[in-house]
């Protein structure tokens, strides 16, 4: 595994998409159990108020940097002396390579989800989708098999992350015998669910919490255009499309920036 750094106690692996996919490929084919997390700025802030969540994030075998803000924070905090925060923030748009000195690439949970589904075709990995609203995971599978016709989906279920449902859900997943489990209950519920149940899932080698990935794959929510993703403004697109997310986006941008500056 590549270098691991921490931001406010939350670990991040300095990986690119090929690095992350190779790590997953090797682990699954070797029969190892791995937990993949996708921390973003909002999750870093949440972990400051929730020690259990922070410890779960620390337990991951692979922690990908899901957010341009995470790349910026790793760069800003690495500087040997205080530097203008505004100057480093402007670098996101005008000198994007500079903020990738510590963490080389934004690796999103949604994109990794697609990469793993694509890779699964070569190895006949069986995939189970857990979470999202009723019917969304099934629609996601219908859309994914059109794009990845050799992908094998062992099943899907919405359910909830409530502890009284866990035994039934684990039995269902064990009957389906998947190699890969993606969980979309939102953070931190999905990570806490995985942490409680991963060892009960006998055939599962890789688990990951992927938030809204099923919504995107199913077409329920339209993802930001590539340009917005490349320049780190996917959050702005989400705000325009879903104004009700303003509190979450405010936390993931302005509150997170203020928090990181305060760490210097």
N, C-alpha and C positions, 0 to 999 in steps of 0.2 A: 504494500500500500504506500502511496505517496505521503508527503509531509502532511501532518495534521496541525491545525492552528485552532486557538480558541478565541471567541469574541464574547466577553462577559460570561465566561464559563460554559459556553455552548461550543462544541467542537465542529470543525469544518475540515473536510479533506480537500487538498489542493488537486482536484481531478478535472479532467475534461470528459466529455461524453464517452469517447473511446476508452478512457481509463476506467470509468465507472462500469461500462458494459463488460469490459474484460474481467474486472473483479467479480461481477455477478456471474458471468459465464463460467469462470473457473470454480467458484463456490458451488453453484448449482450442479455442475457436472461431476464435482468431487463429492457430492452428497452432504456438504456442510450446511448448517443453518445460519443464515445471515439476516440481520435486521437493517434495512436501509431507511434513513431519515432524510427529510428534505427541508431543513430549517431555513426560514426566511426572516426578515426583520421583525415581523409581528411575533413570530415564535420566540425570537431572542428576548423580546420584551416580556412575553408571557412567562418565560422560564425564570425571570428575575423574581416573580411573585409566587412561583410554584416549584419548590425544591424537588418534589417527586417527578415532575415533568422534566426538569433539568437533568436529573439523574438518569431518566429514561433516555434522553437525547445522548447523554454521555456513553450509554451502553451500546449504541449502534456500531455495527462493524463498518458501515459506510455512511458518511454524513455529507450530503452534497449541498453546495451553496446555491440555494434557490432564491436569488434576488440580486439585482445590481447593487442595492444598498449594502448587501453583505460584502460584495467585492470592494466597494468604496470603504467600508468600515475596516476591513482587513488592511487595506493600504494606509488609511489615515492613522490607524493605531500603530502601524509599523514605523512611522516616521520618527527619526531620532530626537527631534525636538518639535515643539508646537509649531504648527504651520497653519496658515489661513484656511479655515474650514471651507469658506466660500470658494477659494481657489481650487481646492481638491474636489469640491462638488461640481464645479464647472468642468473639471476634467472628465466627468462622466460623459458629457456631450462632445467636448472639443479635443480631448486627449484620452480616449477610452482605454488605450493600451496601458497607460500609466497606472490605472487602478487595478490592473490584472497582474501586478508584480508578485503578490502573495497568493491569491487564489486566481488561477489562470482563466477561468471561464464560469459564467453563470450556467449552472446545470439544473434545469427545472424538473420538478417531479412529473409534470405533465409530459414533457418531452422524453424523459427517461422511460416513462410508462410506454410510450409509443415505440421507443427503441427496443425495449425488452420484448414487447409483443412481436415486433419484427424478427428479433433474434430467436424467439421461441420456435419459429418455423423450422430452423435448421436442426434443432435438437429435440423436437417433439415434446417440449415442455407443456405441461397442462396448467392452465391459468384459471383462477377463481377470482371473481370480482365481488367484493363485499361492501355494502354501504350505498350512499346517495338515496334520493327519493325513490319510492316504489316505481319500478319499471324502467328507471334510467339506466341501470347497469345492463339490463337486457337489450335496450336500444343501443347502448354503446357496443355490445358484442355484435349485434346485427351490422352496425356500421364498420366495425373493425374487421370482420371476416370478409367484407367486400374489398378492403384494402390489403389485408393479409390473409389470403384464402387458405393457407396451410396452418394457420394458428389454431390451436386446440383449446377451447374454453370448456373447463370442467363444470362450470356452473356459475350462478350469480344469486345474490340475495341482498335485500336492502337491510331489514332488521334495524336494530339500534345498538348503541354501545352499552346499553344497560347491563349490569352484571348478572341480573337474573335471566338474561337471554343467552349468556355465554355458553353454557353447557350444550344447549340445543344447536347453536350455531357451529360450535366445534365438532359436534357429531355429524352435522350436515357436510362440513368441509372434509372431514375424514372419510366419509362415504364417497365423496367426489374424487378423492386422491389427487389433488393438484400438487404441482411442484412450486408454483408461484402464487402468492396471495397478495392482491392489492386491496387496500382498505381505504374507503372514502367516507369517513365520519367527521372530517374536519379536525383541526388541531385544537387542543391536545388530546381530544377523546380517542382519535385513531391510534396515536402512538401509545397511549396508556392501555388501550385494548390489546394491541399487539404484544406489549410487554407482559401482560397478564396471561396471555393465551398461546404464545408462540410454541412453547414446549408441549402443549397439548395437541398440536397439529402434527400428526405423525409423518406425513409425506411431504409437508411444505419445507422447502429449503430456503426460500427467499420471501420475505414479507416487506412491504413498504406502505406507508400512509401517503396517499396521493391527492388528498383534498378534492378539488373540483375537476380532476381529470376525467371522470366518467361523464360529467356534465358537458365538457368540451367534446369528448369523443362521440357522445350521443347526438350532438347538435343542439342540446337544450340551451347552452350558452355559447355564443360566438366568441372565439378567441381574438385577441388584438391582432391587427395586421403585422406582418413580419417586421416592418420598419419600426413600429412602436416597441416590439420585443428587442430588436437589435440595439436601439438607442436607450433602452432602459426606462421607457415610459409606458409599459404595459399597464401600470397602475392607473395612469391617466385615462387610458381607454376604458378600463373597468369602471372608473368613476363616472365617465360620460354615459356609459351604457347602463350602469346600475348605481344611481345616486344614493341609494340606501346604504351603500358600502362606505359612505364618507367617513364614518368613525374609524373603521378598520384601516382605510387608506391613510387617514390622518396619522394614526399610530405607526403605520409601516413606513411613513415618510418623515414627516416633521418631528414627531415625538421620538422616533428612532434616531434621527440625526442629532437632536438635542442630547439624547442619552449618550451617544457615542462621543460627542464632543466633551461631555462632562467626565468621561473616563480618562481624558488626557491630563 
